[in-house]
Amino acid sequence: MIDFPVMEAQKATAAPGRFIRTLKDAMDGKGLSLRQLADRAGVSPAYLSRLFNRERGLPTDETISKFEEVLDIQPRGALFDAAGRHDGVATRFVQKDGARLLMRTVGPLTDAEMAQVLKVAERLASRHAKETK
């Protein structure tokens, strides 16, 4: 008879604490119960409970987006940041030529300088959106 070593079950990798805190804070801020958030986001209450109890890993990008939408988390992408992931917009952006250089260039700016850059970027983006209509 061969004795095989007993293998222990692998424990689930919990979602990052920052993600869980951001999600809980947004849920509390909207005054939603766990069941209400689960229903609106299209997940089971049991899944959401396990997520909050650090028994589940990160949800899919689609579910994270749904949480952001249901809870109106602003700015969009903040929950992805808390998850340590890029949302679709950020992923497309970093693939553009010059995107990484732009990020490194604006990195050392103050909050006030960053606000100025954001205003210029928003003007350019709105102009571009008008041209594509």
N, C-alpha and C positions, 0 to 999 in steps of 0.2 A: 504494500500500500504506500502511495506517495502522499506526503504531507505538503500541501500547498500553503504558502503564507496567507494569512487572512488579510484581505485588503479592506482598508477603511473607506467609507463613502467619502467622496470629495465634497467639501463644503462649498456652497455657492459663494461666488465672489459678490460681495455686497456692493450696491451702488455707492458712490462717494458721498461722504457726509454732507458736503456742501450742496450736492444735488438734492439730497433728501430734505435738508433745512430750507433750501430755496422753494422747493415744491410745497412743503408743509406751511411755510410762512405765507405763500401766495394763497393756498387753500384757506388758511385762517383769515387772511385779509379779505377774502371774498365771502367769508362766512359760510363756506360749504362744508358739509360733513364728508367723511370718507366715502360713504355710499353715493352721495350726490356727485362728487368728483368722478368716481369710477363710472357711474352711469353716463355722465356727459362726455367723458373721454373714451368711452367704449372699451373699458377694461373691467374685470371683475373686482368686486370689493375685496375678495380674498387676495388677489394679486397685489392690489394697492397696499393692503395691510402687510403683506410679506415684504414688499418694497420698503415701506416705512420701518419695519422691524429688522431691516438689513439681512433679510433672508433671500433676497432676489437681487440680481445684477441690474444693470441699466436697461431700461426699455428700448424698443426700437426707435429709430429717428422719427418715424411716423407718429409713434405714441408721444414722444417728447414734444413734437410740434403740436399735437392735439392738446396736451397739457398747457402749453403756452397760449394756445388759442382760447381754451375754455377759461383759463385763469387770467387772461389778458396780461401776461407777464411782459413787462417792458424794460428795456428795449427787447425786441424779438431777438432771439439767439442767446439770451441770458441764461436760460435753462440748459442750453447746449454747452455754454461756457462752464457752468457749474458741473456738468457731466464730464468735462474734459474732452468734448467733441466739437467739431465744426458742424454748423447747420449747412443746408444746401447752398445758401447765399455765400457764406464764408468760404466754402469749398470751391465754388466757382470763381470767387474773387482771387484766392491765392494761386489759382492756375493761370491767371492772366500774366502776360509779360509785364514786368516792373512792379508787380504787387508786393513782393517781398521787400524790394528796395523802398517802396512807398511806406510800408509798415516800419521799417528800420528808421526811415527819415523822420516820421512823425512821432516815433517812440519817445524821444527826449522832450517833446513839447509840454508846456504847462497846460493845465485844464483850460485856461482862457484862450491860449493859442490853438488848442485842439478844437474849441468851439468855433473859432474863426475858420479853420480848415473845413469843419463839418458844414458850415453855412455855404461855403464855396462849392463843396461837393454836392450838396443838396440842390443848389442852383443849376449846376451842370447836369445833374441827373434829371431834373425836371425838364430842362431844355431837350435832353436826349429823348425823354419819354414822349414829348410833344412831337418830335420829328418822326417817331416810329408809329404814330397813330394814323 
